[in-house]
């Protein structure tokens, strides 16, 4: 899955819209289920499995085209 849009964000928590890179399925998480830090973007999002086909960015061995975080890692929000 890859992040295609941050729908709404409060501090580092955000609601994301994700697209499967295998079948094109679009999924949106519930509320503020996603977290805007480097670890989440580099590790969690690429490992998310599509609910339709079960593939992930990691299982497809695709590069992680990550979206930049809103705040720097050193910033306290």
C-alpha positions as CSV (number, residue, x, y, z in Angstrom):
1,X,0.0,0.0,0.0
2,X,1.1,3.5,-0.5
3,X,-0.2,6.7,1.1
4,X,-1.9,8.9,-1.5
5,X,-3.5,11.5,0.7
6,X,-3.6,12.7,4.3
7,X,-7.3,13.4,4.7
8,X,-7.1,15.2,8.1
9,X,-4.3,15.5,10.7
10,X,-4.1,16.4,14.3
11,X,-0.5,16.8,15.6
12,X,1.1,13.5,14.4
13,X,-2.1,11.5,14.1
14,X,-3.7,11.5,10.7
15,X,-6.4,9.8,8.7
16,X,-4.9,8.3,5.5
17,X,-6.1,7.2,2.1
18,X,-4.0,4.3,0.7
19,X,-3.7,2.7,-2.7
20,X,-2.7,-0.9,-3.4
21,X,0.1,-1.0,-5.9
22,X,-1.0,-4.4,-7.1
23,X,-4.7,-4.1,-7.8
24,X,-5.4,-0.4,-7.4
25,X,-7.8,-0.9,-4.4
26,X,-8.3,2.3,-2.4
27,X,-8.6,2.1,1.4
28,X,-9.1,4.7,4.1
29,X,-8.3,4.2,7.7
30,X,-10.8,5.0,10.5
31,X,-10.3,8.3,12.1
32,X,-6.7,9.1,13.2
33,X,-5.3,5.6,13.0
34,X,-2.1,6.6,11.2
35,X,1.0,8.2,12.7
36,X,3.2,10.8,11.0
37,X,6.7,9.9,11.8
38,X,9.6,8.3,9.9
39,X,9.2,4.9,11.4
40,X,5.5,4.7,10.4
41,X,6.3,5.9,6.8
42,X,9.3,3.7,6.4
43,X,8.1,0.5,8.0
44,X,4.4,0.3,8.8
45,X,2.9,1.7,5.5
46,X,5.0,-0.5,3.2
47,X,4.0,-3.6,5.2
48,X,0.2,-2.8,5.1
49,X,-1.6,-5.6,3.3
50,X,-4.5,-4.8,0.9
51,X,-7.8,-6.1,2.1
52,X,-8.7,-7.1,-1.5
53,X,-5.7,-8.9,-2.8
54,X,-3.5,-9.3,0.3
55,X,-0.3,-7.8,-1.3
56,X,1.9,-5.1,0.2
57,X,4.7,-2.8,-1.0
58,X,7.1,-5.1,0.7
59,X,5.6,-8.4,-0.7
60,X,5.8,-6.9,-4.2
61,X,9.4,-5.8,-3.6
62,X,8.6,-2.3,-4.8
63,X,10.5,0.9,-3.6
64,X,8.8,2.9,-0.8
65,X,7.7,6.2,-2.4
66,X,7.0,7.8,0.9
67,X,5.3,11.1,1.7
68,X,7.3,13.6,3.8
69,X,6.2,14.0,7.4
70,X,4.6,17.3,8.4
71,X,7.0,17.8,11.3
72,X,10.7,17.1,11.8
73,X,11.6,14.2,14.0
74,X,13.1,16.5,16.6
75,X,10.0,18.7,16.9
76,X,7.9,18.4,20.0
77,X,4.2,18.9,19.1
